[in-house]
Amino acid sequence: MTTYALQGPSHAGSAISLAAPGGTAGDLCPTGQGVGLLVVCGTGAAGTVTVTLPVTPNYDGLAIASRTVPCLAGSTNLIPIPDGVYGAGTTGVNYSSVGSVTVAAIRIP
C-alpha cells in the first residue's frame, strides 16, 4: 500500500515525478479541488484503474459504483479526484495490472 504525495507544480511549471503503484490494491490518493491522478500505462500495460468511493451511495434506490477508467497500453490518463465526490483526505485506488504503470497525484494551480 502506498499513499501518493500530492505534487503541486508552480505557475511557471515543473516536472512531475511518476512512481510505480504499491500493488494492485490499497493505494491511497489525496482528494481535493483541482486534484487528479495521473496514470501512465506503458506499451506493455493495459487494464483498468478503479477509484473507490468512501461509501456506497444510493440514488433513487440504485447503487452508485466507484469510478473505473480503462487505460490502454501507451496511454496517459488524468482522473479527477474531487473531495466533493470522494470525501476529504484520501481515497482508495485499485489497478487491474501494475506492469509498466506509473502514477502521480497532482494539483492543478
Residue frames as a rotation matrix with the C-alpha (Angstrom) as fourth column:
MET 1
0.582 0.813 0.000 0.00
0.813 -0.582 0.000 0.00
0.000 0.000 -1.000 0.00
THR 2
-0.638 -0.759 0.130 1.29
0.767 -0.641 0.025 3.42
0.065 0.116 0.991 -0.99
THR 3
0.500 0.691 -0.522 -0.04
0.641 -0.700 -0.314 6.87
-0.583 -0.178 -0.793 -0.16
TYR 4
0.117 -0.439 0.891 0.72
0.915 -0.302 -0.269 9.21
0.387 0.846 0.366 -3.05
ALA 5
-0.401 -0.315 -0.860 2.34
0.603 -0.798 0.010 12.55
-0.690 -0.514 0.510 -2.24
LEU 6
0.695 0.699 0.169 0.44
0.623 -0.469 -0.626 15.45
-0.358 0.540 -0.761 -3.76
GLN 7
-0.492 -0.858 0.150 2.55
0.793 -0.370 0.483 17.34
-0.359 0.357 0.863 -6.28
GLY 8
0.640 0.724 -0.259 1.65
0.582 -0.676 -0.452 20.96
-0.502 0.138 -0.854 -6.96
PRO 9
-0.230 -0.774 0.590 3.60
0.971 -0.227 0.081 22.50
0.071 0.591 0.803 -9.81
SER 10
-0.378 0.021 -0.926 4.07
0.310 -0.939 -0.148 26.26
-0.872 -0.343 0.348 -9.72
HIS 11
0.693 0.658 -0.295 2.59
0.003 -0.412 -0.911 28.55
-0.721 0.631 -0.287 -12.35
ALA 12
0.110 -0.746 -0.657 5.98
-0.916 -0.332 0.224 28.50
-0.386 0.577 -0.720 -14.06
GLY 13
0.741 0.213 -0.637 5.61
-0.490 0.820 -0.296 24.73
0.459 0.531 0.712 -14.49
SER 14
-0.147 -0.813 0.563 7.71
-0.944 0.285 0.164 21.85
-0.294 -0.508 -0.810 -13.22
ALA 15
-0.543 -0.126 -0.830 8.41
-0.488 0.852 0.190 18.19
0.684 0.508 -0.524 -13.87
ILE 16
0.507 0.725 0.466 6.02
-0.854 0.347 0.388 15.63
0.119 -0.595 0.795 -12.39
SER 17
-0.657 -0.741 0.135 7.66
-0.753 0.638 -0.160 12.67
0.032 -0.207 -0.978 -10.67
LEU 18
0.419 0.786 -0.454 5.95
-0.753 0.580 0.310 9.41
0.507 0.213 0.835 -11.57
ALA 19
-0.603 -0.559 0.569 6.25
-0.778 0.568 -0.268 6.26
-0.174 -0.604 -0.777 -9.46
ALA 20
-0.657 0.356 -0.665 5.04
-0.062 0.854 0.517 2.67
0.752 0.381 -0.538 -9.67
PRO 21
0.367 0.835 0.411 1.87
-0.659 -0.078 0.748 1.85
0.657 -0.545 0.521 -7.71
GLY 22
-0.324 -0.482 0.814 2.35
-0.938 0.274 -0.212 -0.05
-0.121 -0.832 -0.541 -4.45
GLY 23
-0.878 0.123 0.463 0.42
0.127 0.992 -0.022 -3.02
-0.462 0.040 -0.886 -5.86
THR 24
-0.742 0.624 0.243 -2.92
0.354 0.057 0.934 -3.77
0.569 0.779 -0.263 -7.44
ALA 25
0.359 0.933 -0.038 -4.99
0.478 -0.149 0.866 -2.80
0.802 -0.329 -0.499 -4.37
GLY 26
0.526 0.045 -0.849 -4.93
0.850 -0.049 0.524 -0.48
-0.018 -0.998 -0.063 -1.41
ASP 27
-0.643 -0.727 0.241 -3.05
0.728 -0.678 -0.103 2.61
0.238 0.109 0.965 -2.65
LEU 28
0.280 0.711 -0.645 -4.35
0.820 -0.527 -0.224 5.96
-0.499 -0.466 -0.730 -1.39
CYS 29
-0.439 -0.325 0.838 -4.68
0.761 -0.631 0.154 9.15
0.478 0.705 0.524 -3.43
PRO 30
-0.779 0.167 -0.604 -5.28
0.304 -0.741 -0.598 12.61
-0.548 -0.650 0.527 -1.94
THR 31
0.012 0.850 0.527 -8.59
0.995 -0.063 0.079 14.25
0.100 0.523 -0.846 -2.78
GLY 32
-0.228 -0.007 -0.974 -9.46
0.443 -0.891 -0.097 17.92
-0.867 -0.453 0.206 -3.30
GLN 33
0.833 0.500 -0.237 -10.41
0.086 -0.541 -0.837 20.65
-0.546 0.676 -0.494 -5.71
GLY 34
0.651 -0.573 -0.499 -8.07
-0.754 -0.414 -0.510 20.60
0.086 0.708 -0.701 -8.71
VAL 35
-0.237 -0.726 0.646 -6.58
-0.709 0.584 0.395 17.23
-0.664 -0.365 -0.653 -7.68
GLY 36
0.697 0.426 -0.577 -6.14
-0.709 0.525 -0.470 14.45
0.103 0.737 0.668 -10.21
LEU 37
0.314 -0.572 0.757 -4.49
-0.110 0.770 0.628 11.06
-0.943 -0.281 0.179 -10.53
LEU 38
0.316 -0.338 -0.887 -2.11
-0.946 -0.182 -0.267 10.95
-0.071 0.923 -0.377 -13.50
VAL 39
0.399 -0.112 0.910 -1.80
-0.110 0.980 0.168 7.36
-0.910 -0.167 0.378 -14.77
VAL 40
0.109 -0.457 -0.883 0.73
-0.989 -0.143 -0.048 6.47
-0.104 0.878 -0.467 -17.47
CYS 41
0.695 0.162 0.700 0.37
-0.133 0.986 -0.096 2.98
-0.706 -0.027 0.707 -18.95
GLY 42
-0.340 -0.916 -0.215 3.49
-0.529 -0.002 0.848 1.72
-0.777 0.402 -0.484 -20.66
THR 43
-0.273 0.192 -0.943 3.43
-0.945 0.129 0.300 -0.02
0.179 0.973 0.147 -24.02
GLY 44
-0.760 -0.052 -0.648 3.11
-0.066 0.998 -0.002 -3.40
0.646 0.042 -0.762 -22.33
ALA 45
-0.877 0.424 -0.224 0.35
0.302 0.126 -0.945 -2.38
-0.373 -0.897 -0.239 -19.92
ALA 46
-0.557 0.817 0.148 -3.37
-0.374 -0.406 0.834 -2.19
0.742 0.409 0.531 -20.40
GLY 47
-0.622 0.397 -0.675 -6.09
0.724 0.619 -0.303 -2.54
0.298 -0.677 -0.672 -17.84
THR 48
0.355 0.801 0.482 -8.34
0.357 -0.593 0.722 -0.51
0.864 -0.085 -0.496 -15.58
VAL 49
-0.891 -0.452 0.030 -7.96
0.174 -0.403 -0.899 1.88
0.418 -0.796 0.438 -12.68
THR 50
0.185 0.967 -0.176 -10.75
0.602 0.031 0.798 1.95
0.777 -0.254 -0.576 -10.08
VAL 51
-0.798 -0.291 0.528 -11.07
-0.181 -0.719 -0.671 4.95
0.575 -0.631 0.522 -7.77
THR 52
-0.478 0.575 -0.665 -13.07
0.733 0.677 0.058 3.79
0.484 -0.460 -0.745 -4.76
LEU 53
0.081 0.608 0.789 -15.92
-0.256 -0.753 0.606 5.78
0.963 -0.251 0.095 -3.28
PRO 54
-0.792 -0.467 0.393 -15.62
-0.463 0.038 -0.886 6.04
0.399 -0.883 -0.246 0.52
VAL 55
-0.452 0.735 0.505 -19.20
-0.340 0.382 -0.860 4.77
-0.825 -0.560 0.077 0.93
THR 56
-0.855 0.281 0.435 -21.69
0.518 0.487 0.703 3.01
-0.014 0.827 -0.563 -1.33
PRO 57
-0.714 0.597 -0.365 -24.18
-0.376 -0.768 -0.519 5.78
-0.590 -0.233 0.773 -2.03
ASN 58
-0.468 0.673 0.573 -27.64
0.829 0.559 0.020 5.21
-0.306 0.484 -0.820 -3.45
TYR 59
-0.828 0.345 -0.443 -29.72
-0.422 -0.903 0.086 7.46
-0.370 0.258 0.893 -5.62
ASP 60
0.030 0.949 -0.314 -33.38
-1.000 0.030 -0.004 6.59
0.006 0.314 0.949 -6.05
GLY 61
0.704 0.298 0.645 -32.63
-0.462 0.881 0.097 3.05
-0.540 -0.367 0.758 -4.88
LEU 62
0.896 -0.440 -0.058 -29.75
0.196 0.509 -0.838 2.49
0.398 0.740 0.543 -7.30
ALA 63
0.565 -0.776 -0.279 -26.22
0.479 0.033 0.877 1.95
-0.672 -0.629 0.391 -6.02
ILE 64
0.891 -0.399 -0.215 -23.61
-0.442 -0.654 -0.614 4.32
0.104 0.642 -0.759 -7.41
ALA 65
0.795 -0.606 -0.040 -20.43
0.605 0.796 -0.023 2.44
0.046 -0.006 0.999 -8.33
SER 66
0.252 -0.836 -0.487 -16.85
0.159 -0.461 0.873 3.52
-0.955 -0.297 0.017 -7.85
ARG 67
0.692 -0.037 -0.721 -15.23
-0.640 -0.492 -0.590 5.11
-0.333 0.870 -0.364 -10.91
THR 68
0.241 -0.617 0.749 -13.47
0.401 0.767 0.502 2.64
-0.884 0.179 0.432 -13.23
VAL 69
0.562 -0.167 -0.810 -11.30
-0.650 -0.694 -0.309 4.08
-0.511 0.700 -0.499 -16.01
PRO 70
0.836 -0.319 0.446 -9.93
0.485 0.810 -0.329 1.95
-0.256 0.492 0.832 -18.87
CYS 71
0.410 -0.796 -0.446 -6.24
-0.581 -0.605 0.545 2.56
-0.703 0.035 -0.710 -19.57
LEU 72
0.999 -0.047 -0.012 -4.94
0.016 0.557 -0.830 1.44
0.046 0.829 0.557 -22.94
ALA 73
0.338 -0.940 0.048 -1.33
0.812 0.317 0.490 0.41
-0.475 -0.126 0.871 -23.48
GLY 74
-0.513 -0.668 0.539 0.76
0.841 -0.517 0.160 3.50
0.172 0.536 0.827 -24.24
SER 75
0.257 0.716 0.649 -1.87
0.483 -0.677 0.555 5.92
0.837 0.171 -0.520 -22.89
THR 76
-0.919 -0.374 -0.127 -1.73
0.315 -0.499 -0.808 8.76
0.239 -0.782 0.576 -20.37
ASN 77
0.035 0.999 -0.004 -4.87
0.595 -0.018 0.804 9.34
0.803 -0.030 -0.595 -18.30
LEU 78
-0.924 -0.195 0.329 -5.84
-0.124 -0.661 -0.740 12.09
0.362 -0.725 0.586 -15.85
ILE 79
-0.160 0.870 -0.467 -8.61
0.674 0.442 0.592 11.11
0.721 -0.220 -0.657 -13.43
PRO 80
-0.234 0.126 0.964 -10.19
-0.467 -0.885 0.003 13.95
0.853 -0.449 0.266 -11.39
ILE 81
-0.350 0.074 -0.934 -10.32
0.717 0.662 -0.216 13.18
0.602 -0.745 -0.286 -7.63
PRO 82
-0.312 0.263 0.913 -12.57
-0.337 -0.929 0.152 15.94
0.888 -0.260 0.379 -6.18
ASP 83
-0.995 -0.090 -0.046 -13.23
0.016 0.308 -0.951 15.82
0.100 -0.947 -0.305 -2.44
GLY 84
-0.389 0.921 0.022 -16.91
-0.885 -0.368 -0.286 16.59
-0.255 -0.130 0.958 -3.11
VAL 85
0.407 0.481 -0.776 -17.18
-0.703 0.707 0.070 13.08
0.583 0.518 0.626 -4.60
TYR 86
0.170 -0.477 -0.862 -14.51
0.180 0.875 -0.449 11.04
0.969 -0.079 0.234 -2.79
GLY 87
0.878 0.204 -0.433 -14.56
0.452 -0.059 0.890 12.76
0.156 -0.977 -0.145 0.61
ALA 88
0.705 -0.640 0.307 -11.85
-0.653 -0.754 -0.073 14.79
0.278 -0.149 -0.949 2.35
GLY 89
0.362 -0.681 0.637 -8.42
-0.537 0.406 0.740 13.27
-0.762 -0.610 -0.218 2.85
THR 90
-0.729 -0.604 -0.322 -7.59
-0.634 0.419 0.649 10.25
-0.257 0.678 -0.689 0.69
THR 91
0.529 0.848 0.030 -9.46
-0.761 0.490 -0.426 7.64
-0.376 0.202 0.904 -1.33
GLY 92
0.048 -0.493 0.869 -8.54
-0.047 0.868 0.495 4.11
-0.998 -0.065 0.018 -2.34
VAL 93
0.290 -0.051 -0.956 -7.17
-0.946 -0.165 -0.279 3.26
-0.143 0.985 -0.096 -5.77
ASN 94
0.211 -0.172 0.962 -7.03
-0.056 0.981 0.188 -0.25
-0.976 -0.094 0.197 -7.29
TYR 95
-0.140 -0.363 -0.921 -5.40
-0.955 -0.195 0.222 -1.43
-0.260 0.911 -0.319 -10.51
SER 96
0.899 0.433 0.074 -6.17
-0.388 0.861 -0.329 -4.50
-0.206 0.267 0.941 -12.62
SER 97
0.607 -0.788 0.105 -2.47
0.770 0.550 -0.324 -4.64
0.197 0.277 0.940 -13.55
VAL 98
0.841 -0.342 -0.419 0.59
-0.065 -0.833 0.549 -2.66
-0.537 -0.435 -0.723 -12.49
GLY 99
0.113 -0.826 0.552 3.14
0.803 0.403 0.438 -3.87
-0.585 0.394 0.710 -15.06
SER 100
-0.649 -0.568 0.506 4.79
0.754 -0.570 0.327 -0.78
0.103 0.593 0.798 -16.59
VAL 101
0.475 0.798 0.371 2.23
0.600 -0.602 0.526 1.56
0.643 -0.027 -0.765 -14.95
THR 102
-0.711 -0.614 -0.342 3.38
0.680 -0.479 -0.555 4.77
0.177 -0.627 0.759 -13.25
VAL 103
0.372 0.924 0.090 1.27
0.781 -0.364 0.508 7.29
0.502 -0.119 -0.857 -11.36
ALA 104
-0.856 -0.511 -0.070 1.32
0.456 -0.686 -0.566 10.69
0.242 -0.517 0.821 -9.67
ALA 105
0.276 0.888 -0.369 -1.19
0.951 -0.307 -0.027 12.69
-0.137 -0.343 -0.929 -7.64
ILE 106
-0.739 -0.562 0.372 -1.20
0.636 -0.763 0.111 16.26
0.222 0.319 0.922 -8.91
ARG 107
0.184 0.745 -0.641 -2.91
0.690 -0.563 -0.455 19.53
-0.700 -0.359 -0.618 -8.04
ILE 108
-0.134 -0.128 0.983 -3.54
0.882 -0.468 0.059 21.99
0.452 0.874 0.176 -10.85
PRO 109
-0.691 -0.162 -0.704 -2.93
0.573 -0.716 -0.398 25.53
-0.440 -0.679 0.588 -9.55
